[in-house]
Amino acid sequence: MVPENLSPPRRLKCTTGCVVIIRMRARMTEMLSVLDELTIPGRLVQTEEDGSLRCTACVHRCLLRDGQRGICLVRFNQQGTLRVPHGYIAGLNADPIEKKPFYHFLPGSIALTLGMLGCNFHCDFCQNWLSSQVLRDRQIEAYSGSVQHISAEQIVALAVQRGAGVIASSYNEPVITAEWAYEIFTLAKTRGIKNVMVSNGYATRECLEYLRPVMDGYKIDLKSIREANYRAMGGQLKHVLESIQTAHDLGYWVEVVTLVIPGFNDDPAELWDTARAITAVSPEIPWHVTGFHPDYRMQDRHATRANDLQQAADIGQEAGLKFVYAGNLPGRVGSLEDTHCPHCSALLIPRHGYALGECRIGSDGKCPECGKVVPGVWM
């Protein structure tokens, strides 16, 4: 029963009739009970000799016996079948593609962005913690958002209605809901819509190969280049670096983001190592250094300053990266919001935050000044 004092959720303005199935002011056990009903048999799974299941969506590769849940809490073994999230959203918005951020992927387009609940990391600085950590963090008193039942057909119809050129799976970690994304992305392809994920980069090769026929872009958060930091978040650095390399090798358009956090990953030596690691995959991968603000469990330090982002960007450029951008501080980082030709330095896309001036790169990807190709996915 919905409490009388709980305000109604914002309904989607969708001509296809999306239905709110539950308005939740619920604790973890209640939420999991509801979400368990919104599942289907998973495809990213291996059956072991003893009958247990090995989930292959993310690099944790959780071994699940009957009744056990993975680290993400939303993939679980039910009587020998891996059940995975399907058919709901906890967030849906039409955003500029630059907000993801993607700067070399259909610039100026709208990305219909959807999210669910759960994550395979536990980052103290998470800026989407209400959706990503609510199933894990017992200090979050209750989840007061809405979960809405929706079909893949309805999501794609809404994307067409909004004029979205892209559908993005984001907000929480999308790899743990890969089968749901695959269904949506498959339908979106038939309508000429491109598809991307905004991820922590903890995908397995099996997951990236599974999604590749229907997914075009992969934005990865490289949160640190120090193993100790990744251990604290619940992962290992080497797997994220492998994911960047694998996604690039498979032909995804890859962009990398590092949230520059004072006292956590902003040491110049670490930024040099981060930039070198990206350059080793390809100097043409755009690197976004973005501003942190105190949030969730990391309230003990100041927000990133513009000069901190300038320093990080300078390091990236000196390390050999051709496209380094500074984000989250619009109008305060000079030309680091803009795209310039790496060959002749011509201004190709001026930006102020998510607002774009004229994009001078055509569908052939060529600079109008020197005629050389600028890497990316263009209109």
Buried (B, 14 or more C-beta within 10 A) or exposed (E): EEEEEEEEBEEBEBEBEBEBBBBBBBBBEBBBEBBBEBBBEBBBBEEEEEEBBBBBBBBBBBBBEEEEBBBBBBBBBBEEBBBBBBBBBBBBBBBBBBBBBBBBBBBBBBBBBBBBBBBBBBBBBBBBBBBBBBBBBEEBEEBBBBBBBBBBEBBBBBBBBBEBBBBBBBBBBBBBBBBBBBBBBBBBBEEEBBBBBBBBBBBBBBBBEBBBEBBBBBBBBBBBBBEEBBEBBBBBBEBBBBBBBBBBEBEBBBBBBBBBBBEBBBEEEBBBBBBBBBBEBBBBBBBBBBBBBBBBBBEEBEBBBBEBBBBBBBBBBEBEBBBBBBBBBBEBBEEBBBBBBBBEEBBBBBBEBBEBEEBBBEEEBBBEBBEEBBBBBBE
